[in-house]
Amino acid sequence: MQLLKEAVPAAARMAVLIHPENPMHRAYLPQTVAAAKKLNIRLQILEVQTPNDLDSAFAAATRERADAMQVYGDLIFSAHRTQIVALAAKSRLPVLYLYKADVVAGGLMSYGPILSDVLRRAATYVDKILKGAKPGDLPVEQPTKFELVINLKTAKALGLTIPQSLLLRADEVIE
């Protein structure tokens, strides 16, 4: 949320797109609420159960005059990435995504784990299990490598000027 606030300094209202059945979303929501409070941002939580809810979620964000949006990572959102990016563009809404693929598809920016690293690490777990290790005995690991990706073409279409300080921290800038 801090990154999105840096990209859109005037943002006072942010929508957050979540899938309520995803337990990670419920786990992360209190952190998002705390960050919003610290940044003096009014939050609007938009629950999307099915892809059919996406249009109404963006309509609600527009109706409540959200200045920006954060999309949590979820299989539904990844599977409908093109629709979400198109709705964000139509709504003229700057959106922070979790995955680089959303930015490559035309989204504004993403900050999240490097998926190739996560998958490589998951493969080592599969290898250990296939060699006889009990899954319950293996430690839970969190991602350790993250990337910030910014799409300047999308920023320009939204009329945003991304601060140089943010561009310098980006792992990749799409022009």
C-alpha positions in Angstrom: 0.0 0.0 0.0 2.9 2.3 0.7 4.2 1.8 -2.9 0.8 2.6 -4.3 0.6 5.7 -2.1 4.0 6.8 -3.5 2.8 6.3 -7.0 -0.5 8.1 -6.3 0.3 10.6 -3.6 -3.1 12.3 -3.6 -4.9 8.9 -3.0 -7.2 9.2 0.0 -9.5 6.3 -0.8 -8.3 2.9 -1.8 -10.3 -0.2 -2.8 -8.9 -3.7 -2.0 -10.1 -6.6 -4.2 -10.2 -9.9 -2.2 -11.7 -13.3 -2.6 -13.4 -13.9 0.8 -12.9 -17.7 0.6 -9.1 -17.4 0.4 -7.8 -17.8 4.0 -4.7 -15.8 3.2 -6.8 -12.8 2.2 -8.5 -12.8 5.7 -5.1 -13.2 7.3 -3.6 -10.2 5.4 -6.5 -7.9 5.7 -5.7 -6.7 9.2 -2.2 -5.7 8.0 -3.8 -3.8 5.1 -6.2 -2.0 7.4 -3.4 -1.0 9.8 -1.3 0.3 6.8 -4.3 2.3 5.6 -4.8 3.8 9.0 -1.1 4.7 9.2 -1.2 6.3 5.7 -4.6 8.1 6.5 -6.3 6.2 3.7 -10.0 5.2 3.7 -10.4 1.6 2.6 -13.1 -0.1 0.7 -13.0 -3.9 0.8 -14.5 -5.4 -2.3 -15.3 -9.1 -2.1 -15.3 -11.1 -5.4 -16.6 -14.7 -5.1 -16.8 -15.4 -8.9 -15.6 -13.7 -12.1 -19.1 -12.4 -12.5 -18.6 -10.1 -9.5 -15.7 -8.2 -11.1 -17.8 -5.7 -13.0 -19.8 -4.8 -9.9 -16.7 -4.6 -7.8 -15.1 -2.0 -10.1 -18.5 -0.2 -10.4 -18.6 0.0 -6.5 -15.0 1.3 -6.5 -15.9 4.0 -9.0 -19.1 4.9 -7.2 -17.2 5.3 -3.9 -14.6 7.4 -5.8 -11.6 5.1 -5.0 -8.4 6.8 -6.0 -6.5 3.5 -6.4 -6.9 -0.2 -5.8 -4.9 -3.1 -4.5 -5.6 -6.6 -5.9 -4.7 -9.5 -3.6 -3.3 -12.6 -5.3 -5.8 -15.3 -6.0 -6.4 -17.9 -8.7 -9.6 -16.2 -9.8 -7.8 -12.9 -10.3 -5.0 -14.6 -12.2 -7.3 -16.5 -14.4 -9.2 -13.3 -15.2 -6.2 -11.0 -15.3 -7.1 -9.5 -18.8 -10.6 -8.6 -17.6 -9.3 -7.0 -14.4 -6.7 -5.0 -16.2 -9.3 -3.8 -18.7 -11.8 -2.8 -16.0 -9.0 -0.9 -14.2 -8.2 1.0 -17.5 -11.9 1.7 -18.1 -12.3 2.9 -14.6 -9.0 4.9 -14.9 -8.0 3.3 -11.6 -4.3 2.9 -10.7 -3.9 -0.7 -9.4 -1.2 -2.5 -7.5 -1.1 -6.2 -8.2 0.8 -9.1 -6.6 2.3 -10.6 -9.8 4.4 -9.3 -12.6 2.2 -11.0 -15.2 -0.6 -8.5 -14.3 1.7 -5.6 -15.2 2.9 -7.3 -18.4 -0.8 -7.6 -19.3 -1.2 -3.8 -18.9 -1.6 -3.2 -15.1 0.2 -0.3 -13.4 2.4 -1.9 -10.9 3.1 -5.1 -8.9 5.0 -6.0 -5.8 5.2 -9.6 -4.9 7.2 -12.8 -4.8 9.2 -13.9 -7.8 7.1 -16.9 -8.9 10.0 -18.7 -10.5 11.8 -18.7 -7.2 8.7 -19.9 -5.3 8.1 -22.7 -7.8 11.8 -23.7 -7.7 11.6 -23.9 -3.9 8.3 -25.9 -4.1 10.0 -28.4 -6.3 12.6 -29.1 -3.6 9.7 -29.9 -1.3 8.2 -32.3 -3.8 11.7 -33.9 -4.2 12.0 -34.4 -0.4 8.5 -35.9 -0.2 9.1 -38.3 -3.1 12.3 -39.4 -1.3 10.2 -40.3 1.8 10.0 -37.1 3.9 6.7 -36.5 5.7 5.1 -33.3 4.6 4.2 -32.4 8.2 7.9 -32.6 9.2 9.0 -30.1 6.6 9.3 -26.4 7.7 6.9 -23.9 6.3 8.8 -21.3 4.2 7.8 -17.8 3.2 9.0 -16.2 -0.1 12.3 -14.4 0.3 12.7 -12.8 -3.2 10.3 -10.0 -4.2 10.1 -7.7 -7.2 8.6 -4.4 -8.0 7.5 -3.9 -11.6 6.1 -0.7 -13.0 4.4 -0.1 -16.4 5.1 3.4 -17.6 2.8 3.1 -20.6 -0.1 2.4 -18.2 1.0 5.3 -15.9 1.0 7.7 -18.9 -2.5 6.5 -19.9 -3.7 7.2 -16.4 -2.1 10.6 -16.4 0.3 9.6 -13.6 3.9 10.6 -13.2 5.7 7.9 -11.3 8.2 9.5 -8.9 11.9 8.9 -9.7 12.5 7.5 -6.2 10.0 4.7 -7.0 11.4 4.0 -10.5 14.9 3.6 -9.0 13.6 0.9 -6.7 11.8 -1.0 -9.4 13.3 -4.3 -10.5 11.7 -3.8 -13.9 10.2 -0.8 -15.7 8.0 -1.6 -18.7 7.9 1.2 -21.3 
